Amino acid sequence: MKNRIITISREFGSGGRTIGKMTAETLGIPCYDQELIEKLSEDSGFTEDYIREQDESSAHKGWFANAFSGRSLNGVSNQDYLWIIQRSIILELAARESCVIVGRCADYILKDAADCLKVFIHAGFDKRAQRIVSLYGETDVPTQKRLADKDKRRAAYYQFYTDTQWGLARNYHVTLDSGVLGIEQCSSLISGLY
């Protein structure tokens, strides 16, 4: 029997990571999020801090600019190298066990390779703003800009590596508004669909 995978894509501040972890706990299967960064570090030789700086939500000069800088003579950047390793890790996880995978374009990577329930979590601006301030605190950057910048980088990363629009409902099996439904109800609905 093929392993069953749940992929969680999410807007920043929507609680997608928390929903993924709760769902995995309810179902008794592993959830991969931070663990993917640890595995990427192990397999690539890059530090976890470097991977976080280069990842889909990098706050530095802009993700898109990073994607085109620092290419080797064969045209491969460190970002491309990390994508190749990340893709391999996600495919290995899906082949090995049923699990929940948060972010990292797992929905796209596994579209033809696994029995996959693709979920997108979103919420209204006010709910997401409250959540990021309560979890991460205030910063010098206004909350609205933090939300917009992070989602913009996620969308650019997703578009660059998948040639698909991030967050578009038809690219997922289920889209849930965690601001209306709540974190627990979203997790319960996803678990029920598993």
Disulfide bonds with the S-S distance in Angstrom:
none
